[in-house]
Amino acid sequence: MISLASINAICQHVMRETNLAVDSATDSLGLLSVSAGDRVGMVGFFFGLIKTIKKAGAELVVIEKNDQLIQRFPNLPITLDATKLSTCNKILCTSTTILNNSLDEILAHCSPDAFVSIIGPTAGYLPDPLFARGVDVVGGRVVRNAALFLQLLAERKRWGDATQRTCFQKDTYAGII
């Protein structure tokens, strides 16, 4: 975790120093544009999004490492089997897969035609390596107020006021110029 935090800090410094245009207005979740007929692979349990996906008329499969969630939510399509992603046309993936070193396995099971979105607060770095691996959207956070961030972290509170959301899209990302 410390290594990833260091990478994020270095990349955020580069973003500031190069005046990289960082999109904080686009909702990275909204870019999935879930609709009827979609089969959404959710890597990590984004409980708050399940109703939205089902309301859209899409199928859902949740890939989780925590097998206790299968027993806790028996009416949800939760599995430990990442191969189930191969039939999904849209993938919403937690950035924790980078932290726990499972991203390569996850991407290996995604169809090359699938729209892949990686989101989460640990994805506060330059997206180039993820785009090179077939990811379409990276949504994360960058620290805007370091002192407040450290205070909130020490108090075990949400970082929201100290951070800003980011959204990088493969189709529009120009990179560091």
N, C-alpha and C positions, 0 to 999 in steps of 0.2 A: 504494500500500500504506500509506503514511503517513497519507493521508486516511482510509482505512477504519479504521486503528488509532485515529485520533483520534475518529472517530464511535463506535467501540466503547468507548473510555475515557469519553466523555461519557455515553453511554447506561448504562454500568455505574455511573457516579456517580449518575445519576438513579435507577437501580434501588435502589441502597443508600439514598439519601436519602428515597425515597418508600416504603421497605420493601416494594417490589414482591415478591410471592411468586414466587420463581423455582423451577421444578420441576427438581431435579437427580436425581431418582430414576427418572423415566421414560426408557426407552431409545428415543430417537427413531427408531432403525432398526427396533426391534420394532413400532412403530406401522404399518409398512408391511403387516404380517401377510401375507406372501407365501404363496400356496398354489397348488395345481394349477389351471391354467386362467388364471392371471394372465399378463399380458405386461408385464414390468418394463422400463422405460427407465432405464438407468443413465447419467447424465451425469457423465463423469469415470470413471476406471478404478479402481473399488474392488475390487481383485483378491481380497482376503480374503472378499468376499461372494458371489463367483460360485458357489462350491460350494454355499453355503446356498440360493441362489435355484434352482439346478438340482435340488438334492435335494428341494426343495418341489414340483417338477414344473412350475415356471413357465417360460415363455419369457423370453428375455433379449435385449435389444439395448443395446449400449454405444455411446454417442456420445462421441467424443473429438476433440480438436483436434490431437493428436499422431499423425500418419499412420504413424510408425514402429512404433507399437503394433500396427497391422494386420499388418505383416510379422512382427513378433516373436511374435505370438499368432495364427497363421492359423486355428486351430481355434475361436476365439472370435468371436461376432457383433459385431465392432467396426466402426463406420462413422464417417465424417465428416459424414454426412447427418442433420441434426437433424429433418428432416421425418418420419423413421421413428418419432418420438415420438407422432405422431398416433394410432397404433393401440395405444398402451400405456395400461393402466388404472391403473398405479402408476409413479410417477417418483421416482427417488432422484437428487438433483442436488447436486453439490459446490458449496459456497459460493464456490469460486473463480470461478464464473460472474459473481458480483457484482464481484469484483476485476478480472476481465479484460473486463468490460462485454459479456458475451454472454447475460446472464440474459433480457433482453427477447426475444431471438431464440428462446431455448429455450422460454420460456413461450408464445410465439406458436404453437409447434408442438404444444403439449400439448392434449389434449381437455379441454373444460370440466368433464367428469365425472371426469377422472383425479385420483387422490390424489397430491398433489405434496409431497415432503419435501425441504427444503434443509438440508444438514448440513455441518459443518466448523468448524474453529477460527476462521475469519474471520467467522462469523455470531454474534458476541457482542454484538448490539445489539437494540434493541426491534424486535419483528417486525411492527409495524403496517403498514409499507409493503408487505411481502411478502404478508401476509394480504389486503390490499386488491387484490392482483394475482392472487389465486387459489391461493396456496400454503396448504397445510393444516398443515404442521409445520415448525418451524425448530429445528434442534438445533445448538448451538454451545458456546462456552466463555466463561466470565467469569474474570477474574484475581482470585484470592483472596489472593495473597501477591506483591505487586509486586516486592519486593527479590529474592525467589527467582526470579521470572519473568525479570527482567533478567539475573540470573546465568546461568540456564539458556539464555536466548537468546544471551548472549555466548559461552557454551560450546558452542553449536549442539547442545543436547540437547533432548529432549522436554520439553514444558511441564507435563505431567500433574500433578506435585506442587504446582505453583503455581497451577493453574487448577481450575475445577469445571465439569462438563458442565451444559448447560442444555437444556431442552426446552420450547418453547412450542407449544401446540396451538390452532389457530384456534377450535375448538369450545368450549374452556374458558378462553381468554384474556380477562381482564376489562380489560386495559390499565391505564394509570396513572390512579388515581382521585384 
